[in-house]
Amino acid sequence: MDDKKALDAALKGRVGRRSVLKAGAAGAAGSMLLPGAARVAMAADEEKPIGNFPEGVAGDSVFIGLTVDLTGPYSAQGAEQQRGYELAAEQLNAGAPEIIKISPLTKKGVLGKTVKLGAADAETKPNTAVQAATRFMHDDKAMVITGSTSSAVAIALQKVCDRERTIYLPAISGSNETTGVDCQRYGFRLCYYAYPACKAIAPVLAKNLGKDRKAAYLVPDYTYGHTTFDSMKEFTEKEGWTTVTEQVHPLGAKDYSSFLINIANSDADTLVVIAYGADAANGIKQAKQFGLLEKMTIVIPYMSAFLEKEIGAELMQGVYAATGFWWTLEDQYPIAKDFVTAYVSKYKEKPRDSAYIAYLQLALWADAVERAKTFYPPSVIKAYEAGVVRQGPVGDVTFRAGDHQGVINFPIVRGKKVADMQNPDDYFEVVDVVDGKTALPELGLLGCKLGPYV
């Protein structure tokens, strides 16, 4: 918590003075031009300068800043996010039929303006991400900041963007707190996260693995890890499971031996890997070296893209996991087929959930702007909050007005036996497609209180 307070203080110091000066200048200009009654009458109708509006859309393009993890333990996911954003921008600028199915008011560009992207390495570090986002907002007049894999990064970016009155769209963020106690008016999370993932996977595990299980947890030491552990413990224990140990490790750990020794001595029969990205891969590989996987089943309640490639099909077979997207859903959903086909054509590989969420976030932002008929941030936010349902690659998708959480379906998967794989990317069978609406917590349960628009 000390780190969190320090980051909050740094954010206030970085953007507070600029925001106050900007607001003061706008207020002073308005008071010189209009008598009091007229100012009150026009306040509800006029699109006054806010954030980078209108300067950021004064020309023929609109700039979006990407804060993606290109180095650090989540770099594979960050690189794939960038590819997803690039595909979405390319289709928006072309007015491609694939993106019009998601954003039906789109023609070419967004409100006729070309979408331009700039990317910076967030390094899986909140301070680095905040510095990059601040440069994008100040130097490039970004109208949107998007991208994250770490929830610590997402929460920090969401706060700074809210203070700068710039819309922020997390890509991957699994913590309950992102649209819980740390929710912000200018932030919109689309992806599934800890609470719905754990709520959805727990009964699947109980049905397929049994109710009398002893679970040991490998947990990264930050907000995503802790809230995912809390939710997984809650929902598996409701199914009859027992939690025998929680092994908390630092983000980016290389050596898991001390944690795995404790797990080996815990009498657990199930290893729940909450670790993500390279951390998950390293933890599972070392668990194999310790001989743990001969007597333990792996469960991954929030699986990172490319984990199956990093640990190999042999270790992944029989593993139950929740994920944001799996490419074989193209056989069930036509828009998923469009997305997978376009992605494979451009990048020569199957997309995972990092690219999928990045692509869909940008498409739905364009849809909100088109519906608002303006880039004015409060109007775009209200377009999001209107609850309009669009068709995404995995069925209906929308946002809740009360906490800005995306209502989105997602699959539960099980690793295939190597002999059953039809091709080198055929790692999983889809066990279930979760209804995003039924998996979400009731509004207010996680403590979200949105701030003002202006």
TANOR-V108128 format. One record per pair of residues at least 24 apart in sequence whose ideal C-beta (glycine too) atoms are under 10 Angstrom apart, sorted by the first residue. I is the first residue (numbers start at 1). J is the second residue. If there is no record, write none. Layout:
I;J + I;J
This chain:
3;126 + 3;127 + 3;152 + 3;222 + 4;126 + 4;152 + 4;155 + 4;156 + 4;182 + 4;222 + 4;223 + 6;127 + 7;126 + 7;127 + 7;130 + 7;152 + 7;155 + 7;156 + 7;159 + 7;160 + 8;156 + 8;159 + 8;160 + 10;126 + 10;127 + 10;130 + 10;131 + 10;156 + 10;160 + 11;126 + 11;127 + 11;130 + 11;134 + 11;156 + 11;157 + 11;159 + 11;160 + 11;162 + 11;163 + 11;164 + 12;159 + 12;160 + 12;163 + 14;130 + 14;131 + 14;134 + 14;138 + 14;160 + 14;163 + 14;164 + 15;130 + 15;133 + 15;134 + 15;137 + 15;138 + 15;159 + 15;160 + 15;161 + 15;162 + 15;163 + 15;164 + 16;163 + 18;134 + 18;137 + 18;138 + 18;163 + 18;164 + 19;51 + 19;163 + 19;164 + 19;165 + 22;49 + 22;50 + 22;51 + 22;164 + 22;165 + 23;48 + 23;49 + 23;50 + 23;165 + 23;454 + 25;49 + 26;50 + 26;454 + 43;454 + 46;376 + 47;374 + 47;375 + 47;376 + 47;377 + 47;378 + 47;379 + 48;376 + 48;378 + 48;454 + 49;165 + 49;376 + 50;164 + 50;165 + 50;166 + 50;376 + 50;377 + 50;378 + 50;453 + 50;454 + 51;137 + 51;141 + 51;142 + 51;143 + 51;161 + 51;163 + 51;164 + 51;165 + 51;166 + 51;167 + 51;186 + 51;375 + 51;376 + 51;377 + 51;378 + 51;454 + 52;136 + 52;137 + 52;138 + 52;140 + 52;141 + 52;142 + 52;143 + 52;144 + 52;164 + 52;165 + 52;166 + 52;375 + 52;377 + 53;141 + 53;143 + 53;165 + 53;166 + 53;374 + 53;375 + 53;376 + 53;377 + 53;378 + 53;379 + 53;380 + 54;141 + 54;143 + 54;374 + 54;375 + 54;376 + 55;141 + 55;143 + 56;137 + 56;140 + 56;141 + 56;142 + 56;143 + 56;144 + 56;166 + 56;375 + 56;377 + 57;110 + 57;111 + 57;113 + 57;141 + 57;143 + 57;369 + 57;374 + 57;375 + 57;376 + 58;141 + 59;113 + 59;114 + 59;116 + 59;141 + 60;109 + 60;112 + 60;113 + 60;114 + 61;93 + 61;109 + 61;110 + 61;113 + 61;114 + 61;115 + 61;116 + 62;109 + 62;110 + 62;111 + 62;112 + 62;113 + 62;114 + 62;115 + 62;116 + 62;141 + 62;142 + 62;143 + 62;144 + 62;366 + 62;369 + 62;375 + 63;113 + 63;114 + 63;115 + 63;116 + 63;117 + 63;118 + 63;136 + 63;137 + 63;139 + 63;140 + 63;141 + 63;142 + 63;143 + 63;144 + 64;88 + 64;89 + 64;110 + 64;115 + 64;116 + 64;117 + 64;118 + 64;119 + 64;136 + 64;140 + 64;142 + 64;143 + 64;144 + 64;145 + 64;146 + 64;147 + 64;167 + 64;169 + 64;362 + 64;365 + 65;117 + 65;118 + 65;119 + 65;120 + 65;132 + 65;133 + 65;134 + 65;135 + 65;136 + 65;137 + 65;139 + 65;140 + 65;141 + 65;142 + 65;143 + 65;144 + 65;145 + 65;146 + 65;147 + 65;157 + 65;161 + 65;166 + 65;168 + 66;117 + 66;118 + 66;119 + 66;120 + 66;121 + 66;122 + 66;132 + 66;133 + 66;136 + 66;142 + 66;144 + 66;145 + 66;146 + 66;147 + 66;171 + 66;358 + 66;362 + 67;119 + 67;120 + 67;121 + 67;122 + 67;123 + 67;128 + 67;129 + 67;130 + 67;131 + 67;132 + 67;133 + 67;136 + 67;145 + 67;146 + 67;147 + 67;148 + 67;153 + 67;154 + 67;156 + 67;157 + 67;168 + 67;170 + 67;171 + 68;119 + 68;120 + 68;121 + 68;122 + 68;123 + 68;129 + 68;132 + 68;146 + 68;147 + 68;148 + 68;149 + 68;153 + 68;171 + 68;354 + 68;358 + 69;121 + 69;122 + 69;123 + 69;124 + 69;125 + 69;128 + 69;129 + 69;147 + 69;148 + 69;149 + 69;150 + 69;153 + 69;171 + 69;172 + 69;277 + 69;354 + 70;119 + 70;120 + 70;121 + 70;122 + 70;123 + 70;124 + 71;121 + 71;122 + 71;123 + 71;124 + 71;125 + 71;128 + 72;121 + 72;122 + 72;123 + 72;124 + 72;125 + 72;128 + 72;149 + 72;150 + 72;153 + 72;251 + 72;252 + 72;277 + 72;278 + 73;123 + 73;124 + 73;149 + 73;150 + 73;220 + 73;251 + 73;252 + 73;253 + 73;254 + 73;275 + 73;276 + 73;277 + 73;278 + 73;279 + 73;280 + 73;281 + 73;282 + 73;304 + 74;122 + 74;123 + 74;124 + 74;148 + 74;149 + 74;150 + 74;153 + 74;172 + 74;251 + 74;252 + 74;276 + 74;277 + 74;278 + 74;279 + 74;304 + 74;305 + 74;354 + 75;121 + 75;122 + 75;123 + 75;124 + 75;149 + 75;277 + 75;278 + 76;149 + 76;277 + 76;278 + 76;281 + 76;304 + 76;305 + 76;306 + 76;307 + 76;309 + 76;310 + 76;352 + 76;354 + 77;124 + 77;148 + 77;149 + 77;150 + 77;171 + 77;172 + 77;276 + 77;277 + 77;278 + 77;304 + 77;305 + 77;306 + 77;307 + 77;352 + 77;353 + 77;354 + 77;355 + 77;357 + 77;358 + 78;119 + 78;121 + 78;122 + 78;123 + 78;124 + 78;147 + 78;148 + 78;149 + 78;150 + 78;153 + 78;171 + 78;172 + 78;277 + 78;354 + 78;358 + 79;119 + 79;121 + 79;305 + 79;306 + 79;354 + 79;355 + 80;149 + 80;171 + 80;172 + 80;305 + 80;306 + 80;343 + 80;347 + 80;349 + 80;351 + 80;352 + 80;353 + 80;354 + 80;355 + 80;356 + 80;357 + 80;358 + 81;119 + 81;146 + 81;147 + 81;148 + 81;149 + 81;171 + 81;172 + 81;305 + 81;352 + 81;353 + 81;354 + 81;355 + 81;356 + 81;357 + 81;358 + 81;359 + 81;361 + 82;117 + 82;119 + 82;147 + 82;171 + 82;354 + 82;355 + 82;358 + 83;343 + 83;346 + 83;347 + 83;349 + 83;351 + 83;354 + 83;355 + 83;358 + 83;359 + 84;147 + 84;171 + 84;339 + 84;343 + 84;347 + 84;351 + 84;352 + 84;353 + 84;354 + 84;355 + 84;356 + 84;357 + 84;358 + 84;359 + 84;360 + 84;361 + 84;362 + 85;115 + 85;117 + 85;119 + 85;146 + 85;147 + 85;169 + 85;171 + 85;355 + 85;358 + 85;359 + 85;361 + 85;362 + 86;117 + 86;119 + 86;346 + 86;347 + 86;355 + 86;358 + 86;359 + 86;362 + 87;339 + 87;342 + 87;343 + 87;345 + 87;346 + 87;347 + 87;351 + 87;355 + 87;358 + 87;359 + 87;362 + 87;363 + 88;115 + 88;117 + 88;339 + 88;342 + 88;355 + 88;358 + 88;359 + 88;360 + 88;361 + 88;362 + 88;363 + 88;364 + 88;365 + 88;366 + 89;114 + 89;115 + 89;116 + 89;117 + 89;359 + 89;362 + 89;363 + 89;366 + 90;115 + 90;117 + 90;342 + 90;346 + 91;115 + 91;338 + 91;339 + 91;342 + 91;346 + 91;359 + 91;362 + 91;363 + 91;366 + 92;362 + 92;363 + 92;365 + 92;366 + 96;338 + 96;342 + 97;338 + 98;335 + 98;337 + 98;338 + 98;339 + 98;341 + 98;342 + 98;359 + 98;363 + 98;393 + 99;335 + 99;338 + 99;339 + 99;342 + 99;359 + 99;362 + 99;363 + 99;366 + 99;367 + 100;363 + 100;367 + 101;334 + 101;335 + 101;338 + 101;339 + 101;363 + 101;390 + 101;391 + 101;392 + 101;393 + 102;335 + 102;338 + 102;339 + 102;359 + 102;360 + 102;362 + 102;363 + 102;364 + 102;366 + 102;367 + 102;390 + 102;391 + 102;392 + 102;393 + 102;397 + 103;362 + 103;363 + 103;364 + 103;365 + 103;366 + 103;367 + 103;368 + 103;369 + 103;370 + 103;371 + 103;390 + 104;367 + 104;370 + 104;371 + 104;390 + 104;391 + 105;366 + 105;367 + 105;369 + 105;370 + 105;371 + 105;373 + 106;363 + 106;366 + 106;367 + 106;369 + 106;370 + 107;370 + 109;366 + 110;143 + 110;362 + 110;365 + 110;366 + 110;367 + 110;368 + 110;369 + 110;370 + 110;375 + 111;366 + 111;369 + 111;370 + 111;372 + 111;373 + 111;374 + 111;375 + 113;143 + 113;369 + 113;375 + 115;143 + 115;144 + 115;362 + 115;365 + 115;366 + 116;140 + 116;142 + 117;142 + 117;144 + 117;146 + 117;362 + 118;142 + 119;147 + 120;147 + 122;147 + 122;148 + 122;149 + 122;150 + 122;153 + 122;154 + 122;156 + 122;157 + 123;150 + 123;153 + 124;148 + 124;149 + 124;150 + 124;152 + 124;153 + 124;251 + 124;252 + 124;277 + 124;278 + 125;150 + 125;152 + 125;153 + 125;156 + 125;251 + 125;252 + 126;150 + 126;151 + 126;152 + 126;153 + 126;154 + 126;155 + 126;156 + 126;157 + 126;159 + 126;160 + 126;222 + 127;153 + 127;156 + 128;153 + 128;156 + 129;153 + 129;154 + 129;156 + 129;157 + 129;160 + 130;156 + 130;157 + 130;159 + 130;160 + 130;161 + 131;160 + 132;157 + 133;157 + 133;160 + 133;161 + 133;164 + 133;166 + 133;168 + 134;160 + 134;161 + 134;164 + 136;161 + 136;166 + 137;161 + 137;164 + 137;165 + 137;166 + 138;164 + 141;166 + 142;166 + 142;167 + 143;167 + 143;365 + 143;369 + 143;375 + 143;377 + 143;380 + 144;168 + 144;169 + 144;186 + 144;361 + 144;362 + 144;365 + 144;369 + 144;375 + 144;377 + 144;380 + 145;169 + 145;170 + 145;186 + 145;187 + 146;170 + 146;171 + 146;188 + 146;358 + 146;361 + 146;362 + 146;365 + 147;171 + 147;172 + 147;354 + 147;358 + 147;361 + 148;172 + 148;173 + 148;178 + 148;189 + 148;191 + 149;173 + 149;174 + 149;224 + 149;276 + 149;277 + 149;304 + 149;305 + 149;354 + 150;174 + 150;175 + 150;220 + 150;222 + 150;223 + 150;224 + 150;251 + 150;276 + 150;277 + 151;175 + 151;176 + 151;177 + 151;178 + 151;182 + 151;189 + 151;193 + 151;194 + 151;220 + 151;222 + 151;223 + 151;224 + 151;225 + 151;226 + 151;227 + 151;228 + 151;276 + 152;177 + 152;178 + 152;220 + 152;222 + 152;223 + 152;224 + 152;225 + 152;251 + 153;222 + 154;178 + 154;179 + 154;182 + 154;187 + 154;189 + 154;191 + 154;223 + 154;224 + 155;180 + 155;181 + 155;182 + 155;183 + 155;184 + 155;187 + 155;222 + 155;223 + 155;224 + 156;182 + 157;184 + 157;187 + 158;182 + 158;183 + 158;184 + 158;185 + 158;186 + 158;187 + 158;188 + 158;189 + 158;404 + 159;184 + 159;186 + 159;187 + 160;184 + 160;186 + 161;186 + 161;187 + 161;377 + 162;186 + 162;187 + 162;450 + 162;451 + 162;452 + 163;451 + 164;377 + 165;377 + 165;378 + 165;381 + 165;452 + 165;453 + 165;454 + 166;377 + 167;365 + 167;368 + 167;369 + 167;375 + 167;377 + 167;380 + 167;381 + 167;384 + 169;357 + 169;358 + 169;361 + 169;362 + 169;364 + 169;365 + 169;384 + 169;406 + 170;357 + 170;361 + 170;406 + 171;324 + 171;353 + 171;354 + 171;355 + 171;356 + 171;357 + 171;358 + 171;359 + 171;360 + 171;361 + 171;362 + 172;224 + 172;276 + 172;277 + 172;302 + 172;304 + 172;305 + 172;324 + 172;353 + 172;354 + 172;357 + 172;358 + 173;223 + 173;224 + 173;357 + 174;223 + 174;224 + 174;225 + 174;227 + 174;228 + 174;231 + 174;274 + 174;276 + 174;301 + 174;302 + 174;304 + 174;322 + 174;324 + 175;222 + 175;223 + 175;224 + 175;225 + 175;226 + 175;227 + 175;228 + 175;302 + 175;446 + 176;223 + 176;224 + 176;226 + 176;227 + 176;228 + 176;230 + 176;231 + 176;441 + 176;445 + 176;446 + 176;447 + 177;223 + 177;224 + 177;226 + 177;227 + 177;446 + 177;447 + 177;448 + 178;223 + 178;224 + 178;227 + 178;403 + 178;404 + 178;405 + 178;446 + 178;448 + 179;399 + 179;400 + 179;402 + 179;403 + 179;404 + 179;405 + 179;406 + 179;440 + 179;441 + 179;446 + 179;447 + 179;448 + 179;450 + 180;223 + 180;227 + 180;403 + 180;405 + 180;441 + 180;444 + 180;445 + 180;446 + 180;447 + 180;448 + 180;449 + 181;223 + 181;446 + 181;447 + 181;448 + 181;449 + 182;223 + 182;446 + 182;447 + 182;448 + 183;402 + 183;403 + 183;404 + 183;405 + 183;446 + 183;447 + 183;448 + 183;449 + 183;450 + 183;451 + 184;404 + 184;448 + 184;450 + 184;451 + 185;377 + 185;378 + 185;381 + 185;385 + 185;404 + 185;449 + 185;450 + 185;451 + 185;452 + 185;453 + 185;454 + 186;377 + 186;378 + 186;380 + 186;381 + 186;404 + 186;450 + 186;451 + 186;453 + 187;381 + 187;403 + 187;404 + 187;450 + 188;361 + 188;364 + 188;365 + 188;368 + 188;380 + 188;381 + 188;384 + 188;385 + 188;399 + 188;400 + 188;403 + 188;404 + 188;405 + 188;406 + 189;357 + 189;361 + 189;399 + 189;403 + 189;404 + 189;405 + 189;406 + 189;408 + 190;324 + 190;356 + 190;357 + 190;358 + 190;360 + 190;361 + 190;364 + 190;365 + 190;392 + 190;397 + 190;398 + 190;399 + 190;404 + 190;405 + 190;406 + 190;407 + 190;408 + 191;302 + 191;324 + 191;325 + 191;353 + 191;354 + 191;356 + 191;357 + 191;358 + 191;360 + 191;361 + 191;405 + 191;406 + 191;408 + 191;410 + 192;302 + 192;322 + 192;323 + 192;324 + 192;325 + 192;353 + 192;357 + 192;405 + 192;406 + 192;407 + 192;408 + 192;409 + 192;410 + 192;411 + 192;434 + 192;436 + 192;439 + 192;440 + 193;224 + 193;227 + 193;228 + 193;231 + 193;302 + 193;324 + 193;405 + 193;406 + 193;410 + 193;439 + 193;440 + 193;446 + 194;223 + 194;224 + 194;225 + 194;226 + 194;227 + 194;228 + 194;229 + 194;230 + 194;231 + 194;232 + 194;274 + 194;301 + 194;302 + 194;322 + 194;446 + 195;227 + 195;228 + 195;230 + 195;231 + 195;232 + 195;234 + 195;235 + 195;405 + 195;439 + 195;440 + 195;441 + 195;445 + 195;446 + 196;231 + 196;322 + 196;405 + 196;407 + 196;408 + 196;410 + 196;434 + 196;435 + 196;436 + 196;437 + 196;438 + 196;439 + 196;440 + 196;441 + 197;228 + 197;231 + 197;232 + 197;235 + 197;300 + 197;301 + 197;302 + 197;303 + 197;321 + 197;322 + 197;323 + 197;324 + 197;410 + 197;412 + 197;434 + 197;439 + 198;227 + 198;228 + 198;229 + 198;230 + 198;231 + 198;232 + 198;233 + 198;234 + 198;235 + 198;236 + 198;272 + 198;274 + 198;301 + 198;302 + 198;322 + 198;439 + 199;231 + 199;232 + 199;234 + 199;235 + 199;238 + 199;301 + 199;322 + 199;434 + 199;438 + 199;439 + 199;440 + 199;441 + 200;235 + 200;301 + 200;322 + 200;410 + 200;411 + 200;412 + 200;432 + 200;433 + 200;434 + 200;435 + 200;436 + 200;438 + 200;439 + 201;232 + 201;235 + 201;236 + 201;299 + 201;300 + 201;301 + 201;302 + 201;320 + 201;321 + 201;322 + 201;412 + 201;413 + 201;431 + 201;432 + 201;434 + 201;439 + 202;231 + 202;232 + 202;233 + 202;234 + 202;235 + 202;236 + 202;237 + 202;238 + 202;239 + 202;240 + 202;241 + 202;299 + 202;301 + 203;235 + 203;236 + 203;238 + 203;239 + 203;412 + 203;432 + 204;239 + 204;299 + 204;320 + 204;322 + 204;412 + 204;414 + 204;431 + 204;432 + 204;434 + 205;232 + 205;235 + 205;236 + 205;239 + 205;241 + 205;270 + 205;272 + 205;297 + 205;299 + 205;301 + 205;320 + 205;412 + 206;235 + 206;236 + 206;238 + 206;239 + 206;240 + 206;241 + 207;239 + 207;431 + 208;297 + 208;318 + 208;320 + 208;414 + 208;431 + 209;239 + 209;241 + 209;269 + 209;270 + 209;297 + 209;299 + 209;318 + 209;320 + 210;239 + 210;240 + 210;241 + 210;269 + 210;270 + 210;297 + 211;236 + 211;239 + 211;240 + 211;241 + 212;239 + 212;240 + 212;241 + 212;242 + 212;269 + 213;239 + 213;240 + 213;241 + 213;242 + 213;243 + 213;244 + 213;268 + 213;269 + 213;270 + 213;272 + 213;297 + 213;299 + 214;241 + 214;242 + 214;243 + 214;244 + 214;245 + 214;266 + 214;267 + 214;268 + 214;269 + 214;270 + 214;296 + 215;241 + 215;242 + 215;243 + 215;244 + 215;245 + 215;246 + 215;266 + 215;268 + 215;269 + 215;270 + 215;271 + 215;272 + 215;296 + 215;297 + 215;299 + 216;243 + 216;244 + 216;245 + 216;246 + 216;247 + 216;259 + 216;260 + 216;262 + 216;263 + 216;264 + 216;265 + 216;266 + 216;267 + 216;268 + 216;269 + 216;270 + 216;271 + 216;272 + 216;273 + 216;287 + 216;292 + 216;296 + 217;243 + 217;244 + 217;245 + 217;246 + 217;247 + 217;248 + 217;259 + 217;263 + 217;266 + 217;268 + 217;270 + 217;271 + 217;272 + 217;273 + 217;274 + 217;275 + 217;299 + 217;301 + 218;245 + 218;246 + 218;247 + 218;248 + 218;249 + 218;253 + 218;256 + 218;259 + 218;260 + 218;263 + 218;271 + 218;272 + 218;273 + 218;274 + 218;275 + 218;279 + 218;280 + 218;283 + 218;284 + 218;286 + 218;287 + 218;298 + 219;246 + 219;247 + 219;248 + 219;249 + 219;259 + 219;272 + 219;273 + 219;274 + 219;275 + 220;248 + 220;249 + 220;250 + 220;251 + 220;252 + 220;253 + 220;274 + 220;275 + 220;276 + 220;277 + 220;279 + 220;280 + 220;283 + 221;248 + 221;249 + 221;250 + 221;251 + 221;253 + 222;248 + 222;250 + 222;251 + 224;251 + 224;274 + 224;275 + 224;276 + 224;302 + 225;249 + 225;251 + 225;274 + 225;275 + 225;276 + 225;279 + 225;302 + 226;274 + 227;274 + 227;446 + 228;272 + 228;274 + 228;275 + 228;276 + 228;301 + 228;302 + 229;272 + 229;274 + 229;301 + 231;274 + 231;301 + 231;302 + 231;441 + 232;272 + 232;274 + 232;299 + 232;301 + 232;302 + 233;272 + 235;301 + 236;270 + 236;272 + 236;299 + 236;301 + 241;270 + 241;272 + 241;299 + 242;267 + 242;268 + 242;269 + 242;270 + 243;268 + 243;272 + 244;268 + 244;269 + 244;270 + 246;272 + 246;274 + 247;271 + 247;274 + 247;275 + 247;283 + 248;274 + 249;274 + 249;275 + 249;279 + 249;282 + 249;283 + 250;279 + 251;275 + 251;276 + 251;277 + 251;278 + 251;279 + 252;277 + 252;278 + 252;279 + 252;282 + 253;278 + 253;279 + 253;282 + 253;283 + 253;286 + 254;278 + 254;279 + 254;282 + 254;286 + 255;282 + 255;286 + 256;282 + 256;283 + 256;284 + 256;285 + 256;286 + 256;287 + 256;289 + 256;290 + 257;286 + 257;289 + 257;290 + 259;283 + 259;286 + 259;287 + 260;286 + 260;287 + 260;289 + 260;290 + 260;291 + 260;292 + 261;290 + 261;292 + 263;287 + 263;290 + 263;292 + 263;296 + 264;290 + 264;291 + 264;292 + 264;295 + 264;296 + 266;296 + 268;292 + 268;295 + 268;296 + 268;297 + 269;295 + 269;296 + 269;297 + 270;296 + 270;297 + 270;298 + 270;299 + 270;320 + 271;295 + 271;296 + 271;297 + 271;298 + 271;299 + 271;300 + 271;319 + 272;296 + 272;297 + 272;298 + 272;299 + 272;300 + 272;301 + 273;298 + 273;299 + 273;300 + 273;301 + 273;302 + 273;303 + 273;304 + 273;307 + 273;319 + 273;321 + 274;299 + 274;300 + 274;301 + 274;302 + 275;300 + 275;302 + 275;304 + 275;307 + 276;300 + 276;302 + 276;303 + 276;304 + 276;305 + 276;307 + 277;304 + 277;305 + 277;306 + 277;307 + 277;310 + 278;304 + 278;306 + 278;307 + 278;310 + 279;304 + 280;304 + 280;307 + 280;310 + 280;311 + 281;306 + 281;307 + 281;308 + 281;309 + 281;310 + 281;311 + 281;312 + 281;315 + 282;310 + 282;311 + 283;311 + 284;310 + 284;311 + 284;312 + 284;315 + 284;316 + 284;319 + 285;310 + 285;311 + 285;312 + 285;315 + 287;311 + 287;315 + 288;312 + 288;314 + 288;315 + 293;319 + 298;415 + 300;413 + 300;415 + 301;412 + 303;352 + 303;353 + 303;413 + 303;428 + 304;352 + 304;353 + 304;354 + 305;351 + 305;352 + 305;353 + 305;354 + 305;355 + 305;356 + 305;357 + 306;352 + 306;353 + 306;354 + 307;352 + 307;427 + 308;352 + 308;413 + 308;415 + 308;416 + 308;425 + 308;427 + 308;428 + 309;352 + 309;424 + 309;425 + 309;427 + 311;415 + 312;418 + 312;427 + 313;415 + 313;416 + 313;417 + 313;418 + 313;419 + 313;420 + 313;421 + 313;424 + 313;426 + 313;427 + 313;428 + 314;415 + 314;417 + 314;418 + 315;415 + 316;413 + 316;414 + 316;415 + 316;416 + 316;417 + 316;418 + 316;427 + 316;428 + 317;414 + 317;415 + 317;416 + 317;417 + 317;418 + 317;419 + 317;420 + 317;421 + 317;427 + 317;428 + 318;414 + 318;415 + 318;416 + 318;417 + 319;413 + 319;414 + 319;415 + 319;416 + 319;427 + 319;428 + 320;412 + 320;413 + 320;414 + 320;415 + 320;428 + 320;431 + 321;411 + 321;412 + 321;413 + 321;414 + 321;415 + 321;428 + 321;431 + 322;410 + 322;411 + 322;412 + 322;413 + 322;431 + 322;432 + 322;434 + 322;439 + 323;352 + 323;353 + 323;356 + 323;410 + 323;411 + 323;412 + 323;413 + 323;428 + 323;430 + 324;352 + 324;353 + 324;354 + 324;355 + 324;356 + 324;357 + 324;360 + 324;394 + 324;408 + 324;409 + 324;410 + 324;411 + 325;351 + 325;352 + 325;353 + 325;354 + 325;355 + 325;356 + 325;357 + 325;359 + 325;360 + 325;392 + 325;393 + 325;394 + 325;408 + 325;409 + 325;410 + 325;411 + 326;350 + 326;351 + 326;352 + 326;353 + 326;356 + 326;394 + 326;410 + 326;411 + 326;412 + 326;413 + 326;425 + 326;427 + 326;428 + 326;429 + 326;430 + 326;433 + 327;351 + 327;352 + 327;353 + 327;355 + 327;356 + 327;393 + 327;425 + 327;426 + 327;427 + 327;428 + 328;411 + 328;413 + 328;422 + 328;425 + 328;426 + 328;427 + 328;428 + 328;429 + 328;430 + 329;356 + 329;393 + 329;394 + 329;395 + 329;409 + 329;410 + 329;411 + 329;430 + 329;433 + 330;393 + 331;430 + 332;394 + 332;395 + 332;411 + 332;430 + 332;433 + 333;391 + 333;392 + 333;393 + 333;394 + 333;395 + 333;409 + 333;433 + 334;391 + 334;393 + 335;360 + 335;390 + 335;391 + 335;392 + 335;393 + 335;394 + 335;395 + 335;397 + 336;392 + 336;393 + 336;394 + 336;395 + 337;393 + 338;393 + 339;363 + 339;392 + 339;393 + 339;394 + 340;393 + 344;425 + 349;425 + 350;423 + 350;424 + 350;425 + 350;426 + 350;427 + 351;393 + 352;425 + 353;410 + 353;411 + 356;392 + 356;393 + 356;394 + 356;410 + 357;406 + 357;408 + 357;410 + 359;392 + 359;393 + 360;390 + 360;392 + 360;393 + 360;394 + 360;397 + 360;406 + 360;408 + 361;406 + 363;390 + 363;392 + 363;393 + 363;397 + 364;388 + 364;390 + 364;392 + 364;397 + 364;398 + 364;399 + 364;406 + 364;408 + 368;399 + 377;453 + 377;454 + 378;452 + 378;453 + 378;454 + 379;453 + 381;450 + 381;453 + 382;453 + 385;450 + 385;453 + 392;436 + 394;433 + 394;434 + 394;436 + 395;433 + 395;435 + 395;436 + 396;435 + 396;436 + 396;437 + 397;436 + 398;436 + 398;437 + 400;437 + 400;440 + 400;443 + 400;448 + 401;443 + 401;450 + 402;442 + 402;443 + 402;444 + 402;448 + 402;449 + 402;450 + 403;440 + 403;441 + 403;443 + 403;444 + 403;445 + 403;446 + 403;447 + 403;448 + 403;449 + 403;450 + 404;448 + 404;450 + 405;436 + 405;440 + 405;441 + 405;443 + 405;446 + 405;448 + 406;436 + 406;440 + 407;435 + 407;436 + 407;437 + 407;438 + 407;439 + 407;440 + 408;434 + 408;435 + 408;436 + 408;437 + 408;439 + 408;440 + 409;433 + 409;434 + 409;435 + 409;436 + 409;437 + 409;438 + 409;439 + 410;434 + 410;435 + 410;436 + 410;439
